Amino acid sequence: MLTRIVAEVAGEPVAAANAKEPGKVLKRIVRDHLEGANGRPKVEGWVPKWMAFPPATYTARGGVGTVAAHAKVLAARPTASRNRPAPAR
């Protein structure tokens, strides 16, 4: 999962080059990009998929509360509102 987060924040080439690194290194890469530290370009406004809207997961494993809650909300909505496009931001 950390490799997928690194790919989102730093890009696929950085994630691939560091795929075998320990979690400590991957977390540092993400932190550096979010802060714009150690020569890394700063990434603004990034949030993990499970905190975005609509929430999503990084794996098919499941167990993400926000994704499960969103699915319950969608299931409870009337059918017509499910087919309506989301409002533009």
N, C-alpha and C positions, 0 to 999 in steps of 0.2 A: 504494500500500500504506500509506503514512503516513497518508493521509486516513482509511482504514479503522481504523487504530489510534487515531487521534484520536477517531473516532466511538465506539469501544469505551470509551475512557477518559473522554472529555469529553461525549459525546452527539452525536447526529446534527445538531442545530442548530449546534453549534460547528464540527463538521467541514464542514458545508455553507457556513458563513460564511467559513471559512478555506481552502476548497478550492484557491484560486488562489495561496495564499501559498507561498513557498519552503520547502524542507525544513527549514531552520534554524528557521523560525517554528513549524512543525508539531511539531518535536522539542521545542521550548521549551514548547509547550502541554502535551504529554504529560508532560514532566518536572515542570512546575508542578503538574499534577494528582497525579502520583505522590508528590510531596513536600508537597503542600498549600501551595504558595508562591504569592505574588503574587495573593492573594485567591481562588485556585481551591480548590474542595473537594478534600480529600485522598481518593485512591482507594487502598484497601488490598487487597493480595493479587492484584493484576492481573498476569498473565503473557501474553506473546504467544501466539497460537493454536498455534504450532509447538512451544511448551514445555508446553502443557496436556496433559491426558490425557482422552480420546484426542487426539493431535495433529491439527491441521487446518491448512489453508492460507487465505490471504487472496485468492488468485487461482487460476484453473484452470491456470495455467502449469506448475505442478509444480516439481520440483527441491528439495523440502524433505525433507532426510534423515530426520527423525523420522517424517514421514508415510509415507515409503516403507518404513522399518523396521517401523512398526506394521502396515502392510498385509502385509508378509512374515510377521510373527508370526501375524496372523489367518489367513492362507492355510495356515499350517503346523498350525493347531489342528484337532483332530477336528471333524467337522461338528456333533455334538451339543453341544459346548461353545460353538460360535458362536451357537447359538440360545438359550442360557441367558442370563437377564438379569444385568446387572452387579450386584455387591453394593452395597447402600446405604452411603453414607458416613456 
